[in-house]
């Protein structure tokens, strides 16, 4: 089960780099990071958890800034 999660995370992260659209890349990579965090918990691997949780946080912040705040700004013009 643990190894399968690792391969799923790897597949999601690798697939993200095939995306042409930055939003889709970030979403797919975020999914991969979340799988890696789960993998880290299953294997009690703290560096994997911390690294991927940090990357996931960066993706969430980017997505929030680029999807939600721009839409709100456009509505106020």
C-alpha atoms as an extended CHARMM CRD file, in Angstrom:
* protein
*
        77  EXT
         1         1  UNK       CA              0.0000000000        0.0000000000        0.0000000000  PROA      1               0.0000000000
         2         2  UNK       CA              2.7600000000        2.4670000000        0.9170000000  PROA      2               0.0000000000
         3         3  UNK       CA              4.7380000000        1.8480000000       -2.2620000000  PROA      3               0.0000000000
         4         4  UNK       CA              1.6000000000        2.2520000000       -4.3880000000  PROA      4               0.0000000000
         5         5  UNK       CA              1.0110000000        5.6730000000       -2.8130000000  PROA      5               0.0000000000
         6         6  UNK       CA              4.5950000000        6.6410000000       -3.6460000000  PROA      6               0.0000000000
         7         7  UNK       CA              4.1350000000        5.6380000000       -7.2860000000  PROA      7               0.0000000000
         8         8  UNK       CA              0.8080000000        7.5130000000       -7.4850000000  PROA      8               0.0000000000
         9         9  UNK       CA              2.4640000000       10.6330000000       -6.0850000000  PROA      9               0.0000000000
        10        10  UNK       CA              5.3090000000       10.2670000000       -8.5490000000  PROA      10              0.0000000000
        11        11  UNK       CA              2.8920000000        9.8670000000      -11.4660000000  PROA      11              0.0000000000
        12        12  UNK       CA              0.8980000000       12.9530000000      -10.4420000000  PROA      12              0.0000000000
        13        13  UNK       CA              3.9960000000       15.1280000000      -10.0350000000  PROA      13              0.0000000000
        14        14  UNK       CA              5.5010000000       13.9590000000      -13.3350000000  PROA      14              0.0000000000
        15        15  UNK       CA              2.1800000000       14.4760000000      -15.1110000000  PROA      15              0.0000000000
        16        16  UNK       CA              1.9780000000       18.0140000000      -13.7500000000  PROA      16              0.0000000000
        17        17  UNK       CA              5.0860000000       18.9730000000      -15.6970000000  PROA      17              0.0000000000
        18        18  UNK       CA              3.3650000000       18.0200000000      -18.9380000000  PROA      18              0.0000000000
        19        19  UNK       CA              0.6990000000       20.6780000000      -18.3860000000  PROA      19              0.0000000000
        20        20  UNK       CA              0.8870000000       23.7860000000      -20.5640000000  PROA      20              0.0000000000
        21        21  UNK       CA             -1.4020000000       25.8890000000      -18.3710000000  PROA      21              0.0000000000
        22        22  UNK       CA              0.1660000000       27.0580000000      -15.1040000000  PROA      22              0.0000000000
        23        23  UNK       CA             -3.0960000000       26.6530000000      -13.1710000000  PROA      23              0.0000000000
        24        24  UNK       CA             -3.4610000000       23.0320000000      -14.2750000000  PROA      24              0.0000000000
        25        25  UNK       CA              0.2140000000       22.3870000000      -13.5280000000  PROA      25              0.0000000000
        26        26  UNK       CA             -0.1940000000       23.7450000000      -10.0040000000  PROA      26              0.0000000000
        27        27  UNK       CA             -3.4110000000       21.7990000000       -9.3920000000  PROA      27              0.0000000000
        28        28  UNK       CA             -1.9130000000       18.5130000000      -10.5690000000  PROA      28              0.0000000000
        29        29  UNK       CA              1.2770000000       19.1050000000       -8.6210000000  PROA      29              0.0000000000
        30        30  UNK       CA             -0.8090000000       19.9600000000       -5.5480000000  PROA      30              0.0000000000
        31        31  UNK       CA             -2.5790000000       16.6160000000       -5.8900000000  PROA      31              0.0000000000
        32        32  UNK       CA              0.7990000000       14.9080000000       -6.1730000000  PROA      32              0.0000000000
        33        33  UNK       CA              2.0620000000       16.7170000000       -3.0790000000  PROA      33              0.0000000000
        34        34  UNK       CA             -0.9820000000       15.6840000000       -1.0830000000  PROA      34              0.0000000000
        35        35  UNK       CA             -0.4250000000       12.0680000000       -2.1020000000  PROA      35              0.0000000000
        36        36  UNK       CA              3.2130000000       12.3960000000       -1.0380000000  PROA      36              0.0000000000
        37        37  UNK       CA              2.1460000000       13.8230000000        2.3290000000  PROA      37              0.0000000000
        38        38  UNK       CA             -0.1240000000       10.8220000000        2.8160000000  PROA      38              0.0000000000
        39        39  UNK       CA              2.7530000000        8.5630000000        1.7430000000  PROA      39              0.0000000000
        40        40  UNK       CA              4.9850000000       10.2690000000        4.2990000000  PROA      40              0.0000000000
        41        41  UNK       CA              2.4570000000        9.6450000000        7.0680000000  PROA      41              0.0000000000
        42        42  UNK       CA              2.1330000000        5.9950000000        6.1020000000  PROA      42              0.0000000000
        43        43  UNK       CA              5.8910000000        5.5360000000        6.1510000000  PROA      43              0.0000000000
        44        44  UNK       CA              6.5930000000        7.8700000000        9.0870000000  PROA      44              0.0000000000
        45        45  UNK       CA              8.8940000000        9.8730000000        6.8030000000  PROA      45              0.0000000000
        46        46  UNK       CA              8.9930000000       13.4090000000        8.2230000000  PROA      46              0.0000000000
        47        47  UNK       CA             11.1810000000       15.0020000000        5.5150000000  PROA      47              0.0000000000
        48        48  UNK       CA              8.7200000000       13.8450000000        2.8320000000  PROA      48              0.0000000000
        49        49  UNK       CA              5.7890000000       15.1970000000        4.8490000000  PROA      49              0.0000000000
        50        50  UNK       CA              7.3800000000       18.5880000000        5.5420000000  PROA      50              0.0000000000
        51        51  UNK       CA              8.7230000000       19.1400000000        2.0180000000  PROA      51              0.0000000000
        52        52  UNK       CA              5.4890000000       18.2570000000        0.2700000000  PROA      52              0.0000000000
        53        53  UNK       CA              3.3010000000       20.0860000000        2.7820000000  PROA      53              0.0000000000
        54        54  UNK       CA              5.4100000000       23.2000000000        2.1650000000  PROA      54              0.0000000000
        55        55  UNK       CA              5.1570000000       22.8240000000       -1.6230000000  PROA      55              0.0000000000
        56        56  UNK       CA              1.3910000000       22.2310000000       -1.3300000000  PROA      56              0.0000000000
        57        57  UNK       CA              1.0930000000       25.4250000000        0.7370000000  PROA      57              0.0000000000
        58        58  UNK       CA              2.9580000000       27.3670000000       -1.9500000000  PROA      58              0.0000000000
        59        59  UNK       CA              0.5810000000       25.9960000000       -4.5860000000  PROA      59              0.0000000000
        60        60  UNK       CA             -2.5050000000       26.8760000000       -2.5250000000  PROA      60              0.0000000000
        61        61  UNK       CA             -1.2570000000       30.4400000000       -2.0040000000  PROA      61              0.0000000000
        62        62  UNK       CA             -0.4760000000       30.8110000000       -5.7160000000  PROA      62              0.0000000000
        63        63  UNK       CA             -3.8700000000       29.4240000000       -6.7060000000  PROA      63              0.0000000000
        64        64  UNK       CA             -5.6520000000       31.6900000000       -4.2380000000  PROA      64              0.0000000000
        65        65  UNK       CA             -3.8090000000       34.7850000000       -5.4680000000  PROA      65              0.0000000000
        66        66  UNK       CA             -4.1810000000       33.9780000000       -9.1420000000  PROA      66              0.0000000000
        67        67  UNK       CA             -7.6920000000       32.5610000000       -9.2470000000  PROA      67              0.0000000000
        68        68  UNK       CA             -9.6970000000       34.2460000000       -6.5310000000  PROA      68              0.0000000000
        69        69  UNK       CA             -8.1620000000       37.6560000000       -5.9290000000  PROA      69              0.0000000000
        70        70  UNK       CA             -7.8890000000       38.4950000000       -9.6500000000  PROA      70              0.0000000000
        71        71  UNK       CA            -11.5470000000       37.5960000000      -10.1870000000  PROA      71              0.0000000000
        72        72  UNK       CA            -12.5830000000       39.7420000000       -7.2420000000  PROA      72              0.0000000000
        73        73  UNK       CA            -10.4400000000       42.6130000000       -8.5360000000  PROA      73              0.0000000000
        74        74  UNK       CA            -11.9570000000       42.3440000000      -12.0170000000  PROA      74              0.0000000000
        75        75  UNK       CA            -15.4760000000       42.4770000000      -10.5330000000  PROA      75              0.0000000000
        76        76  UNK       CA            -14.6600000000       45.7880000000       -8.7890000000  PROA      76              0.0000000000
        77        77  UNK       CA            -13.4820000000       47.5610000000      -11.9420000000  PROA      77              0.0000000000
